[in-house]
Amino acid sequence: MFARVSCVTVTIITLFCVYTSAQVISQVCLGCICEVSTGCNTTRGCSGSVCGPFAITWGYWSDAGKPTLNNEPTSDDAYARCVNDPYCAAGAVQNYMAKFGHDCTGNGVVDCEDYLRIHRLGANACNGALNSKYENKFKLCLQTFQNQ
Ligand SMILES: *[C@@H]1O[C@H](CO)[C@@H](O)[C@H](O)[C@H]1NC(C)=O
């Protein structure tokens, strides 16, 4: 089971590498945030207040500067069209972290755990408790990919 998940993650990370470069968050970190958010499921669409593989809300996308798919003009469905697309969604995460990224854990560096916490808990609540299942999945993902 994990082998399949890992394979999917490698594919996703590789795709991100092609589409995003010289950004705030590393490709591995982005891949692991995607993985723990939804299993990086690019076909899950919207459910409740979140959409897409990174489980992004309208407010998050708005704070990220409302990026649009292929830079098309903003429209009523621009949010869903962007965040349901893995590359546009990854761009929204990059923008969001460029704006709000900071050291949540107090270890003196802004690292992937900080980005995950901000993604999950919000920029102002990122020192709060993470769901342990979510946290374990994230640590396993980072361990698996960060030294490649
Ligand atoms: C992705 O999400 C959709 C909709 O929730 C679901 O039907 C599908 O099985 C999921 N795919 C994977 C690989 O988990």
The ligand as an ORCA input file, in Angstrom:
! r2SCAN-3c Opt
* xyz 0 1
  C      -9.829     10.621     -5.255
  O     -11.013     11.191     -4.799
  C     -12.154     10.713     -5.472
  C     -13.339     11.550     -5.001
  O     -13.403     11.604     -3.601
  C     -12.316      9.233     -5.181
  O     -13.456      8.731     -5.838
  C     -11.071      8.503     -5.671
  O     -11.145      7.146     -5.316
  C      -9.839      9.121     -5.052
  N      -8.652      8.541     -5.664
  C      -7.659      7.998     -4.962
  C      -6.488      7.522     -5.739
  O      -7.709      7.912     -3.743
*
